[in-house]
Amino acid sequence: MWLSRPVYELLPYLYIVMGVLFLGSASFVSHQWTNLLLLLGVILLILGAVLWLRRRDYRRGQSEYNSRSLDD
């Protein structure tokens, strides 16, 4: 699946915002939907955080690798 760069860059933040919205809306809906919204909210928050951290680590590693190869 191909995504344009702006959409790709926004995905972790979109997941985090959606997770917060699901968690916040869990207190305003009927009891039967509360558990599902809480579960989806937590999953989206974790997914957004994992994506953000993996991209940060990859980019940091790439920049370190590129700076080392230039020094040689």
Phi, psi and omega in degrees: 000132182252132176238146176294156185301316179299321178293316179301317181290332182273348185305311180300319181290324177296317177298318181294316179296317178297321177298317178296319178296319177296317179296318179292323182285344180298333181276351183253358183252173180294161187299328184292337180262350186300310183297319179296316180294321177296317179296313178297320179298315180294317179299316180293322177297315179295316180299315178297318180293319180296315178300314182298315182292320179295318178295319179298314180295319179297314181293323177294318178295321179295319180293323177293319179297316181294321180289326178291320182290334177284332181284335183289000000 
